[in-house]
Amino acid sequence: MSNFKVQPSRDREYQDCIRSQPCYFHASDCQGDVQAAHMPPKGEGRKGKKASDYFCVPLCMYHHGLHHAGKLSREEIMELQVHGWRLLVRWLDEKGGSNG
C-alpha cells in the first residue's frame, strides 16, 4: 500500500484573480471584502484540510461565513462549483493566451 498523498495546489496569482471578482451572489446583503472561498467537489479536501486553490470562488465575507455555517443550500453550492470551474477555465485561457 502506498503512502503517496497529493498535496493541494496553492496559487497566489489565482487567489488574487478570484478576490478581484465581485461576490457570486451580487446581493444587497453582501458585506465585507471578497474572499477566495474553497468549494471543492465531494471527496476533494476534508474538514480541517484545505482543497486546491483551483476550487475557489469569490464570496464576500458574509456569504463565505454562511457557507462555513452550513447555511447555503446544496443547489447553491453546486451553482458555486460550476461558477468556479468557469472562472478557472477563463483564467487558464487568458493565462495561456498571454504566454503564446
VMD Tcl script that draws the C-alpha trace (Angstrom):
set ca {
  {0.00 0.00 0.00}
  {1.35 3.39 -0.99}
  {1.79 6.33 1.38}
  {1.70 8.79 -1.53}
  {-0.52 11.81 -0.87}
  {-1.46 14.55 -3.29}
  {-0.81 17.97 -1.79}
  {-3.35 20.70 -2.52}
  {-2.24 23.26 -5.09}
  {-1.55 26.76 -3.79}
  {-1.62 29.57 -6.32}
  {-1.47 33.14 -5.01}
  {-1.99 34.58 -8.50}
  {-5.23 32.63 -8.93}
  {-6.44 33.58 -5.44}
  {-5.80 37.25 -6.30}
  {-7.79 36.80 -9.50}
  {-10.71 35.33 -7.54}
  {-10.58 38.14 -4.97}
  {-10.75 40.72 -7.78}
  {-14.17 39.38 -8.84}
  {-17.47 40.50 -7.30}
  {-19.19 38.23 -4.81}
  {-21.01 35.48 -6.69}
  {-24.33 36.44 -5.09}
  {-24.24 40.14 -6.12}
  {-26.82 40.67 -3.37}
  {-27.84 43.66 -1.32}
  {-26.78 41.74 1.80}
  {-23.16 41.36 0.62}
  {-20.77 42.56 3.32}
  {-17.03 42.84 3.57}
  {-14.20 42.18 1.16}
  {-14.40 39.40 -1.39}
  {-12.52 36.29 -0.34}
  {-11.36 33.22 -2.24}
  {-13.71 30.62 -0.77}
  {-12.77 26.98 -1.30}
  {-15.65 24.97 -2.82}
  {-14.18 21.55 -3.59}
  {-16.24 18.81 -5.19}
  {-17.25 15.96 -2.91}
  {-14.23 13.88 -1.99}
  {-11.70 16.70 -2.51}
  {-10.43 18.13 0.74}
  {-11.77 17.20 4.13}
  {-12.73 19.07 7.21}
  {-9.59 20.69 8.56}
  {-7.71 20.35 5.26}
  {-7.81 22.95 2.51}
  {-8.66 21.85 -1.00}
  {-6.76 23.14 -4.01}
  {-6.92 26.88 -4.66}
  {-8.31 25.98 -8.07}
  {-11.58 25.12 -6.32}
  {-12.08 28.73 -5.15}
  {-14.99 31.04 -5.85}
  {-15.44 34.73 -4.99}
  {-17.61 35.29 -1.92}
  {-17.93 38.34 0.30}
  {-17.17 37.79 3.97}
  {-20.89 37.48 4.78}
  {-21.64 34.77 2.20}
  {-18.36 32.98 2.95}
  {-19.49 32.84 6.58}
  {-22.86 31.42 5.54}
  {-21.06 28.70 3.61}
  {-18.94 27.72 6.63}
  {-22.02 27.78 8.85}
  {-23.76 25.32 6.51}
  {-26.45 27.86 5.56}
  {-26.11 27.52 1.77}
  {-28.35 25.03 0.03}
  {-27.00 22.08 -1.90}
  {-28.16 23.78 -5.10}
  {-26.32 27.00 -4.22}
  {-23.13 25.05 -3.55}
  {-23.44 23.21 -6.86}
  {-24.01 26.54 -8.68}
  {-20.93 27.97 -6.95}
  {-18.83 25.00 -8.02}
  {-19.92 25.40 -11.66}
  {-19.18 29.13 -11.46}
  {-15.75 28.32 -10.02}
  {-14.94 25.97 -12.88}
  {-15.96 28.66 -15.39}
  {-13.69 31.20 -13.70}
  {-10.81 28.72 -13.69}
  {-11.24 27.88 -17.40}
  {-11.39 31.59 -18.29}
  {-8.31 32.34 -16.17}
  {-6.35 29.47 -17.70}
  {-7.43 30.54 -21.18}
  {-6.29 34.13 -20.57}
  {-3.05 32.98 -18.94}
  {-2.29 30.63 -21.84}
  {-3.10 33.36 -24.38}
  {-0.66 35.77 -22.75}
  {2.16 33.22 -22.97}
  {1.56 32.17 -26.56}
}
mol new
graphics top color blue
foreach p $ca { graphics top sphere $p radius 0.5 }
foreach p [lrange $ca 0 end-1] q [lrange $ca 1 end] { graphics top cylinder $p $q radius 0.2 }
display resetview
